[in-house]
Amino acid sequence: MSENPGLVLVIEDEAAMRRFLRASLAAAGFRVAEAENGDAGLKAAPLQPPDVVILDLGLPDMDGLEVIRNLRTWSEVPIVVVSARGQEKDKVAALDLGADDYLTKPFSVGELLARIRVAMRHAARIAAGGADEATQFVVGDLKVDLAARRVFVADKEVHLTPLEYRLVAILVHHAGKVLTHRFLLEEVWGPPYVEEMHYLRVYMANLRRKLEADPARPRYLLTEQGVGYRLVDE
């Protein structure tokens, strides 16, 4: 990690958790700002714009989902939710509102730092204004040439249908980020199809057969149970 990886704003009401996050992030080289409730966090963010927000959902003054909704009206800062609320509906709601990732307490420091790095890389790609569309995405044996609209596994080209390629391209554009079922269905098939879960299951199964060495144990196209899918980027 670089000498100055950035500023993290921690919005968390539990003092012990703030101390743990402060120590862990500082040890990784991050600068840390803290807010003990949603209102304080929303006031702090524009005064000293963070590079990442770590957000608890169970805040004393407002639901963390409201914090996400408010932040997304003016900022694309990466948001990593860390919460004891591990129900799928909470994860889906947070991600659909614009959170980049979701960790259920308790979690390891290594996992948190990895999710932060992924969220920051994703934000950097978005900030580049689509410049990544002319580049190649490579992870392991998988290569996606976005300019040529071609996909390779172990240097052998894989034929994809137009819909399969569109699904891959969206996953590549958001590599590392959990994408909800609803988001993928709307982006690939359109708003009328957001409840057609079987479409997504069938196409993801087809992609795994074409792109994964062992479709039953995918390396690249991961399932976030009950929430959506993630394309690994490291």
C-alpha positions in Angstrom: 0.0 0.0 0.0 1.2 3.5 -0.7 2.6 5.8 2.0 -0.5 7.9 2.0 -3.4 5.7 0.9 -6.0 8.3 1.9 -8.5 9.5 4.4 -11.1 7.2 5.9 -14.3 8.6 7.5 -15.6 6.2 10.1 -19.3 6.7 11.0 -19.8 4.4 14.0 -21.5 4.9 17.3 -19.7 2.3 19.3 -16.5 3.7 20.9 -14.8 0.4 21.1 -15.4 -0.3 17.4 -14.1 3.2 16.5 -10.9 2.5 18.5 -10.4 -0.8 16.7 -11.0 0.7 13.3 -8.8 3.7 14.1 -5.9 1.5 15.1 -6.3 -0.9 12.2 -6.6 1.7 9.6 -3.7 3.8 11.0 -1.5 0.8 11.0 -2.2 0.4 7.3 -1.2 4.0 6.7 -4.7 5.6 6.4 -5.6 8.9 8.0 -8.8 8.5 10.0 -11.7 10.9 10.8 -14.5 9.8 13.1 -18.2 10.5 13.6 -20.3 8.9 16.3 -23.6 9.4 14.5 -25.1 9.9 11.1 -25.6 13.7 11.4 -22.0 14.2 12.5 -20.8 12.1 9.6 -22.9 13.9 7.0 -21.5 17.2 8.3 -17.9 16.0 8.3 -17.9 14.5 4.8 -18.1 17.7 2.8 -15.8 19.7 5.1 -12.9 17.2 4.6 -14.0 14.9 1.7 -12.8 11.3 2.5 -11.4 8.8 0.1 -13.5 6.0 1.8 -16.4 6.0 4.2 -16.9 3.1 6.7 -20.4 3.1 7.8 -22.4 1.3 10.5 -26.1 0.9 9.8 -27.3 0.9 13.5 -26.7 4.6 14.3 -28.5 6.3 17.2 -29.9 9.2 15.3 -30.8 7.8 11.9 -30.6 4.6 9.9 -27.3 4.1 8.1 -29.3 3.6 4.9 -30.3 7.3 5.2 -26.7 8.2 5.4 -26.0 6.3 2.2 -28.9 7.9 0.4 -27.8 11.4 1.5 -24.2 10.9 0.5 -25.1 9.6 -2.9 -27.0 12.8 -3.7 -23.7 14.6 -4.0 -20.7 12.2 -3.7 -19.4 9.0 -5.3 -17.1 8.3 -2.4 -16.7 4.6 -1.8 -18.9 3.4 1.1 -18.1 0.1 2.9 -20.8 -0.8 5.3 -19.8 -2.7 8.5 -22.8 -3.8 10.5 -24.2 -6.4 12.9 -27.3 -6.5 10.7 -26.4 -9.4 8.5 -29.8 -10.1 6.9 -29.9 -10.2 3.1 -32.5 -7.5 2.9 -30.2 -5.1 4.7 -27.3 -5.9 2.4 -29.4 -5.5 -0.7 -30.9 -2.3 0.5 -27.5 -0.8 1.3 -26.0 -1.9 -2.1 -29.0 -0.8 -4.1 -28.7 2.7 -2.5 -25.0 2.9 -3.6 -22.8 1.3 -1.0 -19.8 -0.4 -2.5 -19.5 -3.3 -0.2 -20.9 -4.8 3.0 -19.1 -6.6 5.9 -21.0 -8.3 8.7 -19.6 -7.9 12.2 -17.3 -9.5 13.4 -14.8 -9.3 10.5 -11.1 -9.6 10.1 -8.8 -6.6 9.6 -7.4 -8.2 6.5 -10.8 -8.6 4.9 -11.7 -5.0 5.7 -8.5 -3.7 4.1 -9.0 -5.8 1.1 -12.6 -4.5 0.6 -11.4 -0.9 1.0 -8.7 -1.4 -1.6 -11.3 -2.9 -4.1 -13.7 -0.1 -3.4 -11.0 2.6 -4.0 -9.9 0.9 -7.3 -13.5 0.8 -8.5 -14.0 4.5 -7.6 -10.7 5.3 -9.5 -12.0 3.5 -12.6 -15.3 5.4 -12.5 -13.5 8.8 -11.9 -11.4 8.1 -15.0 -14.6 8.8 -17.0 -14.7 5.5 -18.9 -11.0 5.5 -19.8 -10.9 1.8 -18.8 -13.3 1.0 -21.7 -10.2 1.1 -24.0 -8.1 -1.2 -21.8 -8.0 -4.9 -21.0 -9.2 -6.4 -17.8 -7.1 -9.3 -16.6 -7.4 -11.5 -13.6 -5.8 -14.9 -13.5 -6.4 -16.7 -16.8 -9.4 -14.5 -17.6 -8.9 -11.6 -20.0 -11.6 -9.3 -21.3 -10.7 -6.9 -24.1 -13.3 -4.2 -23.7 -12.2 -2.3 -26.8 -12.5 -5.4 -29.1 -15.4 -6.9 -27.2 -13.5 -10.2 -26.9 -13.0 -12.6 -24.0 -10.2 -15.1 -23.5 -9.5 -17.8 -21.0 -5.9 -19.1 -20.9 -5.2 -17.2 -24.1 -8.0 -19.0 -25.9 -10.9 -16.9 -27.2 -14.3 -17.8 -25.7 -17.4 -17.1 -27.8 -20.1 -15.3 -25.8 -23.6 -14.3 -26.9 -24.3 -10.5 -27.0 -26.2 -10.8 -23.7 -23.5 -12.8 -22.1 -20.9 -10.3 -23.1 -23.0 -7.4 -21.8 -23.3 -9.1 -18.5 -19.5 -9.7 -18.4 -18.8 -6.1 -19.4 -20.9 -4.7 -16.6 -19.2 -7.0 -14.1 -15.8 -5.9 -15.4 -16.8 -2.2 -15.2 -17.7 -2.8 -11.5 -15.0 -5.4 -10.8 -14.6 -6.2 -7.1 -18.0 -4.7 -6.2 -21.0 -6.7 -5.2 -23.8 -6.1 -7.8 -27.3 -6.9 -6.7 -29.6 -9.1 -8.7 -31.9 -6.1 -9.3 -29.0 -3.9 -10.6 -27.8 -6.6 -13.0 -31.2 -7.4 -14.3 -32.0 -3.7 -14.9 -28.7 -3.0 -16.6 -28.7 -6.0 -18.9 -32.4 -6.7 -19.6 -34.0 -3.4 -18.6 -36.4 -2.2 -15.9 -39.3 -4.5 -16.8 -37.2 -7.5 -16.0 -35.9 -6.7 -12.4 -37.9 -9.5 -10.9 -36.9 -12.2 -13.4 -34.3 -13.8 -11.3 -34.2 -17.0 -13.4 -32.8 -15.0 -16.3 -29.8 -14.1 -14.3 -29.3 -17.6 -12.8 -29.3 -19.2 -16.3 -26.9 -16.7 -17.8 -24.5 -16.8 -14.9 -24.5 -20.6 -15.1 -23.7 -20.3 -18.8 -20.8 -17.9 -18.1 -19.3 -20.1 -15.5 -19.4 -23.1 -17.8 -17.5 -21.0 -20.4 -15.1 -19.0 -18.1 -14.4 -21.1 -15.1 -12.2 -24.2 -14.9 -14.6 -25.7 -12.4 -18.1 -24.1 -12.6 -19.1 -25.7 -9.3 -16.2 -23.9 -7.6 -16.0 -20.5 -9.4 -12.8 -18.5 -9.1 -13.9 -15.4 -10.9 -17.7 -15.1 -10.9 -18.6 -15.3 -7.2 -22.1 -15.5 -5.7 -23.0 -13.3 -2.8 -25.8 -15.5 -1.4 -29.2 -13.8 -1.6 -27.7 -10.5 -2.7 -26.0 -10.8 -6.1 -22.7 -11.4 -7.8 -19.1 -10.2 -7.7 -16.4 -10.4 -10.3 -13.1 -10.7 -8.5 -10.3 -8.3 -9.5 -7.4 -9.7 -7.5 
